[in-house]
Amino acid sequence: MALAQMAEAVLRTADGREKTALSRQYAAEWQAARARGETPETGSAEPPMHPARPEKPQLLSPRDVPRRRPGTPEGRIALLHAVAHIELNAVDLHWDVIARFGHVRMPMGFYDDWVKAADEESKHFNLMCDCLEEMGSFYGALPAHAGMWRAAEDTAEDFMGRLAVVPMVLEARGLDVTPGMIEVFKKAKAGSAVAALETIYAEEVAHVAYGSKWFHFLCGRHEHDPKERFHTLVRQYFHGPLKPPFNEEKRAEAGIPPDFYWPLTEDV
């Protein structure tokens, strides 16, 4: 099976645990082939516009998702549930970029990076599910944000737009907010959640870096100024200004300098 077909199969699997198991299986197959020095077929696919999803959680408009204070056990469960939902969407987003833009000629390193990112997001989802179950809950027990796939829909025909908005804006936001979440669970002495979030935090830097690397690669291919192109695409596809505070150290580590995002904090 070509890589794009593997990606489509993941997108068409509804259950979160089954989706991530298939994701990890395909990633292992790809990585084993690459370790043997092979160049597997990347192929093409016809991915669905919306990935298959379980019946639960109920998806609500962002303004309708209940707010819960993280100082309470219920609030901490809600926080982990929200992260689980983000990670499951990230699994689909990373496989979708492989399946949807298979017609664009890219170096093998691009596929290596995105398979690795999808594999790690799958691990992150399962870590969050394990933490929820340890706390007496489960993924699907609470309503979730319905707008998570909007960036994928908006950029379905714009490869550079997808790289600009998903890893370089949405995932970069995770670098900003995860340290605060880690502190919440440290105060609650929730060791499993702290360990899981620290794993996610460490590995997300690379996912943002993959976005930056391949965005810059495409800018070079098309002779675009990366900063100007990034500003144009984010203003086109991201709804509203970016909101500080920013984790400037981790963003820089991921290859995104301050002059990429600070100008986007203001409406134009």
N, C-alpha and C positions, 0 to 999 in steps of 0.2 A: 504494500500500500504506500502510495506517495505521501509525502509529509502534509500537503494541503488536504488530502483526503482524511488523514488522521485528524487534522484540525477540525474539519467539518464534522467528523464523528463525535468529537468532544462537544462541539457546539450543539449537537442534536441529542445529547444525553441530558435528561432533566434532573435526576436526583443528584444532590451535591456530592455525597460520598462516592457515588458511582462515577460521576463526571470527573472528579479529581483522581480516582483510581485509574480510570482510562487515560487521563492526561499524564499521569506519572508513568504508566506502562509505555505509552508511546514515546515519552521523553527518554526513558531508559533505552528503548530500542534504537532511537536516533543517536543517542550519545554513544552507545556501544558500537554502532556502525562507524561513527566518526573516529572513535578511538582506534578502530582497526585500520584507519586510513582510507575508508571508503567515502565516496561522494554520492550519497543516496539521492534518489529522484525527489525533487520538491513538488513538481506537478501543479495541477490546478484543481479548483473545487467550486462548488456553488453554495456558499454558506447562507444560512437563513439570515434575514435581516434582524431577527430577534432570536437569541439562543433559547433552547429549551430550558424550562424552569420548573422546579417542584411546585405543587399546589400551595404550599406554605413556604415562606411567609407571605402574608397579604401585603401587596405593594400599594403604598399610599403616596400622595403628593408630599413633597418635602415639608410643607407647612403643616400637614396633618399628622406627621409622625410625632407621637407623644414625647415631650421633653422629660427626662428623668435626671435627677441630681446624682452625680457620681459618688457622692458621700454616703449613699445608701447601698445595701446589697442589690436591691432591684435596679438601681442606677448603674451599678457596675456590670450587672448581667446585660442591661440594655446596651452599654458601651461595647462589650465583647460581641454582642449580637450584630451591632452595626459594623464592627470590623470584619466579622465573618462574612457579612453581606458584600462588603467592599472587596474582600479577597476572592469570593466566588465570581464576582463580576470581572475581576482582574484576570482570573483564569481564562474566561471567555474572551476578554479583550486581547490577550496575548495570542491565543490561537486564531482569533478572527483576523488579526493583521497578517498572519501567514496565509490563511485561506482566501481572504478578500483581495489581497494585493499580489497574488501569485503571478499575475501577468507582468509585473514589474521585475526586470532582471536585477538581481541583487547578489552580492558575494555570499559564499557559504557561511561566512562568519555572522551574517545577519540572522540566518536561521538558527545557528548555534546559540546565539544570544537569546533569541525569543523563545526557543524551546526551553532553555535553562530558566528563563523568567517564568514561563508558564508552569514548569515543574515546581519552582519555589513557591509560586502563588498557591498551587494545589496543596503543598505542605502547610502553608500559612492557614488556609481555610480549615484544614483538619486540626491544626493546633488550636484554633479558636473554638471549633466544635468540641474538642476534648475538654477545654476549659469550661465551656458552657455546661457540659454534662457533669463535670466535677462539681459545679455550683447548683446542680439540680434543674438545669434548663436544657435547651437544645436549639439548634438553628431552625427557625420556622415558628418558634413559640411567640414571637413578637412581630408586629408589622415592620416593614422596611421601606426604604427610600425607593420610589419608582423611577427617579430620574437618572439612575446610575448609567443606563445604556444610552442616554441622550447624546453624549459625545461621539459614540460609535455611529449612531444614525446620522448625525450632522456631518461626519467626515467619511462616510461610506465610499465616497468617490474621490477622496483627496488624501493620498498617502502621506504627504508632508504635513497636512493639517492633522491627521491622526497622530503622528509622532509628536507634533507640537503640543497638542491638547492633552493627550492621555498620559504619556510618561512625564513630559516636561512641565505640565501644569497640575494635573490631578494627582499623579503619584508623587510629585515634588511636594505637594501639600501634605502628604503623609509624613514627610521628613520634618515638617514644621510642627505637627500636632502630636506625633507619637511620643516624644519625650515627656510631655505632660501626662499622657495616659499611663506611661510606665510609673510615674510618681504616684498617681492615684492608687495603683495596685500595690505599690511598695508600702504606702501608708496603711493599706488594708491587710498587709502581710499575706497577700495572695501570691505565693511563690510561683505557682505554675503559670499564672497569667503574666507575671513579670518576665519569666524566662521566655515565654512565647512571644511577647511583644518585643523583647530585646532581639530575638532572632529575626523577627519581621523588620525591625528598624535597621539592623545591620545589612540585611539582604536587599532592602528596597533601594538603597543608595545605588547599587549596580543597575537596577531596573531603570532608574531615572537616567543613569549614565548611558545605558543602551539607547534610550530615546535621543539623548543629546548627540551621541556619536553618529547615529544613522541619519538624524536630521541634518547634521553638518555634512555628512557624506552626500546626501541628495542635493543640498545647497551647492556643494562643489560641482556636482554633475551638471546642474542647471545654471551655474554661474550666478547664484543669488547671494546677496549679503545675508548671512545667517541671522543677525540681530534684527535687521529690518524685516526679513521674511517672517521671523518668529512673531514680531509685534503685529504684523498684518494678519497672520493666520489666527492668532489668539483672539484678536479683536473681532475677527470674522466668526469664529466658531465657539468661543467661550462666552457665556452669558453673564456679563457684569465684570467689574474690575477685580483684580487679584487683591487679596486682603492680607496685610501683614498682621503679626510679626512673621518674619521669614527666618528659617534656619540657614543662615548665610554660609556657615562652615560646611554643612553637609551638601548644600546645593552646589557650592564651589567644587567639592570633592566629586560630585556627579557631573561636572562640566558645564554648570549653568552659572555664569557670573551675574552680579547684581544688576548690571545695566540691561540684562534681558528682562527681568521681572519688575523692577521698581517703576519703570515708566508705565506699566500696565495697571498700577494701583489707582489710576485716575481715569474717569470717564472722558471720552473724547467726542 
